Structure formats: C-alpha cells, structure tokens
Amino acid sequence: MSCIVIADFFVKPGGSEEFMEWANNDIFPGTRDYEGNVSIEAYVNQDDENQITFYEEWESRKHHEVYLEFRGTDGTMDYIEKMSQNPPNIRYFDK
C-alpha cells in the first residue's frame, strides 16, 4: 500500500518564492527519481504565503524515511533550517 506524506514548511517572511524555486528546480527532479517516490508537488497557502506544503506519494513510509536520511547528508536539511521559522511538520497517511 502506498503512503501519502504531507510536509508543512513555515519559511521566514518573504522567503516563499526562493523556497519554491529551490524545491522545484533543485530538489524535486532528484526526489522524483529517488527509489520509492511516486510523486511530489508543492503548494503555497493562499492565506499565508510563508506556509508551503509538500504533497508526496511514496511506495511505503520506509522509502520516505530512507529518503529523509539521504537528505540529511546532502545539505538539504541545512538549507531548510536556514530558510525556516521552525522545523517542518511531517505526517504520514495510508492511501
């Protein structure tokens, strides 16, 4: 059964455009090719442009957890920490 991942990011004021550009151009191409990824998209909250939500589908939660370990070693998490007001909120759902 596939797993839906909802990740909410709360970027610093004025950072949403840069964050979205970074995600779409630098992160998502590799994520889409990563083992177990089915899809990933990003959305900006219409009522709070500093909230960005990733909607992801993975073959399993384990696939996503392995992916997060990888992103912890390639500088991605450092960038997210620099851009964010607080840590992301990641939730897992059965499809």
C-alpha positions as CSV (number, residue, x, y, z in Angstrom):
1,M,0.0,0.0,0.0
2,S,1.4,3.4,-0.9
3,C,1.9,6.1,1.7
4,I,0.9,9.8,1.4
5,V,3.3,12.3,3.1
6,I,2.2,15.8,3.9
7,A,5.1,18.0,4.9
8,D,4.4,21.6,6.0
9,F,7.2,24.1,5.9
10,F,7.0,27.6,7.5
11,V,9.6,29.7,5.8
12,K,10.8,33.1,7.1
13,P,8.8,36.1,5.8
14,G,9.5,36.9,2.2
15,G,11.2,33.5,1.6
16,S,8.4,31.5,-0.1
17,E,9.4,32.4,-3.7
18,E,13.0,31.4,-3.2
19,F,12.0,28.2,-1.4
20,M,9.6,27.2,-4.1
21,E,12.1,27.9,-6.8
22,W,14.7,25.8,-4.9
23,A,12.3,23.0,-4.4
24,N,11.1,22.8,-8.0
25,N,14.4,23.3,-9.6
26,D,17.0,21.8,-7.3
27,I,15.2,19.2,-5.1
28,F,12.2,17.7,-6.9
29,P,13.9,16.3,-10.0
30,G,16.1,14.1,-7.8
31,T,13.2,13.3,-5.5
32,R,11.1,12.1,-8.4
33,D,14.0,9.8,-9.4
34,Y,14.5,8.5,-5.9
35,E,13.7,4.9,-5.2
36,G,10.1,4.6,-3.9
37,N,8.9,8.0,-4.9
38,V,5.6,8.1,-6.8
39,S,5.0,11.8,-6.9
40,I,5.8,15.1,-5.2
41,E,4.2,18.6,-5.6
42,A,4.5,21.8,-3.6
43,Y,1.7,24.3,-2.7
44,V,1.8,27.7,-1.2
45,N,-1.0,28.5,1.3
46,Q,-3.3,31.3,-0.2
47,D,-3.8,32.7,3.3
48,D,-0.2,32.6,4.5
49,E,2.5,32.7,1.8
50,N,5.1,31.6,4.3
51,Q,3.5,28.2,4.6
52,I,4.5,25.7,1.9
53,T,3.1,22.2,1.8
54,F,4.7,19.3,0.0
55,Y,2.2,16.6,-1.0
56,E,4.1,13.4,-1.7
57,E,3.3,9.8,-2.5
58,W,5.8,7.0,-1.7
59,E,5.6,3.3,-2.2
60,S,6.0,3.0,1.6
61,R,6.8,5.0,4.7
62,K,10.1,3.2,4.9
63,H,11.0,4.5,1.4
64,H,10.4,8.1,2.6
65,E,12.3,7.6,5.9
66,V,15.4,6.4,3.9
67,Y,15.0,9.4,1.6
68,L,14.9,11.7,4.6
69,E,18.2,10.1,5.8
70,F,19.7,10.9,2.5
71,R,18.5,14.5,2.5
72,G,20.1,14.8,6.0
73,T,23.5,14.2,4.4
74,D,23.4,16.3,1.2
75,G,22.8,19.8,2.6
76,T,19.1,19.9,2.0
77,M,18.2,19.9,5.7
78,D,20.7,22.7,6.3
79,Y,19.0,24.8,3.7
80,I,15.6,24.1,5.1
81,E,16.7,25.1,8.6
82,K,18.2,28.3,7.3
83,M,15.0,29.3,5.4
84,S,12.5,28.2,8.1
85,Q,10.9,29.8,11.1
86,N,10.6,26.3,12.8
87,P,11.0,22.6,11.9
88,P,8.8,21.1,9.2
89,N,5.7,19.2,10.3
90,I,5.7,15.8,8.5
91,R,2.7,13.5,8.6
92,Y,2.1,10.0,7.1
93,F,-1.2,8.7,5.8
94,D,-2.4,5.4,4.3
95,K,-3.9,5.8,0.9
